[in-house]
Amino acid sequence: MSENVLEVTDENFEDEVLKSEKPVLVDFWAQWCQPCLMLAPTVDQIAEEFSDQAKVVKLDVDSNPETSSKYHIKGIP
């Protein structure tokens, strides 16, 4: 994972995403999801290219079921 990508959790999602001063791209993912793993380099590239304009974060849906449920995440990536 790129140093420009922040791992978020149920506990810090509101502060890091909803209260962010920059636009935020959220990558909802899981370790077992092969398409998610294939998409990861693209997410890292976006994070690096747009680090001054936007925030890129990743949320593991298995480890953070509260946020995933609250936003009705039914499929990933």
BALOBA-1460 file (C-alpha; in Angstrom, 3 decimals):
// residues 77
<rec num="1" residu="m" x="0.000" y="0.000" z="0.000"/>
<rec num="2" residu="s" x="1.264" y="3.450" z="-0.903"/>
<rec num="3" residu="e" x="2.291" y="5.832" z="1.856"/>
<rec num="4" residu="n" x="-0.375" y="8.196" z="0.473"/>
<rec num="5" residu="v" x="-3.177" y="5.720" z="1.220"/>
<rec num="6" residu="l" x="-4.621" y="5.777" z="4.718"/>
<rec num="7" residu="e" x="-6.190" y="2.706" z="6.315"/>
<rec num="8" residu="v" x="-9.447" y="3.738" z="8.012"/>
<rec num="9" residu="t" x="-11.621" y="1.886" z="10.515"/>
<rec num="10" residu="d" x="-15.090" y="2.100" z="12.001"/>
<rec num="11" residu="e" x="-13.581" y="4.246" z="14.748"/>
<rec num="12" residu="n" x="-11.950" y="6.912" z="12.566"/>
<rec num="13" residu="f" x="-14.128" y="6.841" z="9.416"/>
<rec num="14" residu="e" x="-16.125" y="9.930" z="10.396"/>
<rec num="15" residu="d" x="-13.042" y="12.034" z="11.190"/>
<rec num="16" residu="e" x="-10.932" y="10.884" z="8.238"/>
<rec num="17" residu="v" x="-13.664" y="10.752" z="5.584"/>
<rec num="18" residu="l" x="-16.800" y="12.657" z="6.501"/>
<rec num="19" residu="k" x="-14.988" y="15.572" z="8.150"/>
<rec num="20" residu="s" x="-12.152" y="15.734" z="5.622"/>
<rec num="21" residu="e" x="-11.446" y="19.108" z="4.081"/>
<rec num="22" residu="k" x="-10.416" y="17.392" z="0.830"/>
<rec num="23" residu="p" x="-12.535" y="15.128" z="-1.378"/>
<rec num="24" residu="v" x="-12.066" y="11.474" z="-0.383"/>
<rec num="25" residu="l" x="-11.879" y="8.292" z="-2.459"/>
<rec num="26" residu="v" x="-12.802" y="5.304" z="-0.273"/>
<rec num="27" residu="d" x="-11.679" y="1.860" z="-1.405"/>
<rec num="28" residu="f" x="-13.893" y="-0.712" z="0.323"/>
<rec num="29" residu="w" x="-11.949" y="-3.969" z="0.129"/>
<rec num="30" residu="a" x="-11.193" y="-7.357" z="1.731"/>
<rec num="31" residu="q" x="-8.065" y="-9.500" z="1.797"/>
<rec num="32" residu="w" x="-9.863" y="-12.466" z="0.143"/>
<rec num="33" residu="c" x="-11.199" y="-10.315" z="-2.750"/>
<rec num="34" residu="q" x="-9.003" y="-10.948" z="-5.796"/>
<rec num="35" residu="p" x="-10.448" y="-8.042" z="-7.846"/>
<rec num="36" residu="c" x="-9.702" y="-5.764" z="-4.855"/>
<rec num="37" residu="l" x="-6.093" y="-6.928" z="-4.793"/>
<rec num="38" residu="m" x="-5.813" y="-6.422" z="-8.555"/>
<rec num="39" residu="l" x="-7.194" y="-2.888" z="-8.213"/>
<rec num="40" residu="a" x="-4.819" y="-1.938" z="-5.358"/>
<rec num="41" residu="p" x="-1.952" y="-0.692" z="-7.589"/>
<rec num="42" residu="t" x="-4.378" y="1.618" z="-9.397"/>
<rec num="43" residu="v" x="-5.680" y="2.986" z="-6.089"/>
<rec num="44" residu="d" x="-2.075" y="3.550" z="-4.962"/>
<rec num="45" residu="q" x="-1.295" y="5.391" z="-8.202"/>
<rec num="46" residu="i" x="-4.343" y="7.632" z="-7.818"/>
<rec num="47" residu="a" x="-3.313" y="8.386" z="-4.237"/>
<rec num="48" residu="e" x="0.154" y="9.422" z="-5.350"/>
<rec num="49" residu="e" x="-0.978" y="11.486" z="-8.338"/>
<rec num="50" residu="f" x="-3.690" y="13.380" z="-6.463"/>
<rec num="51" residu="s" x="-2.237" y="13.548" z="-2.939"/>
<rec num="52" residu="d" x="-2.353" y="17.340" z="-2.916"/>
<rec num="53" residu="q" x="-5.972" y="17.472" z="-4.155"/>
<rec num="54" residu="a" x="-7.717" y="14.500" z="-2.533"/>
<rec num="55" residu="k" x="-7.406" y="11.901" z="0.187"/>
<rec num="56" residu="v" x="-7.431" y="8.182" z="-0.653"/>
<rec num="57" residu="v" x="-8.395" y="5.717" z="2.068"/>
<rec num="58" residu="k" x="-8.977" y="1.976" z="2.321"/>
<rec num="59" residu="l" x="-11.517" y="0.299" z="4.584"/>
<rec num="60" residu="d" x="-11.395" y="-3.466" z="5.143"/>
<rec num="61" residu="v" x="-15.072" y="-4.483" z="5.113"/>
<rec num="62" residu="d" x="-14.465" y="-7.653" z="7.156"/>
<rec num="63" residu="s" x="-12.699" y="-5.806" z="9.978"/>
<rec num="64" residu="n" x="-15.093" y="-2.863" z="9.927"/>
<rec num="65" residu="p" x="-18.645" y="-4.194" z="9.606"/>
<rec num="66" residu="e" x="-20.293" y="-1.142" z="11.200"/>
<rec num="67" residu="t" x="-19.259" y="1.291" z="8.461"/>
<rec num="68" residu="s" x="-19.833" y="-1.264" z="5.705"/>
<rec num="69" residu="s" x="-23.355" y="-1.882" z="6.967"/>
<rec num="70" residu="k" x="-24.143" y="1.798" z="7.565"/>
<rec num="71" residu="y" x="-23.320" y="2.659" z="3.954"/>
<rec num="72" residu="h" x="-24.944" y="-0.482" z="2.520"/>
<rec num="73" residu="i" x="-21.772" y="-1.896" z="0.992"/>
<rec num="74" residu="k" x="-23.074" y="-5.068" z="-0.654"/>
<rec num="75" residu="g" x="-20.263" y="-5.823" z="-3.100"/>
<rec num="76" residu="i" x="-16.595" y="-5.051" z="-3.474"/>
<rec num="77" residu="p" x="-14.531" y="-3.602" z="-5.045"/>
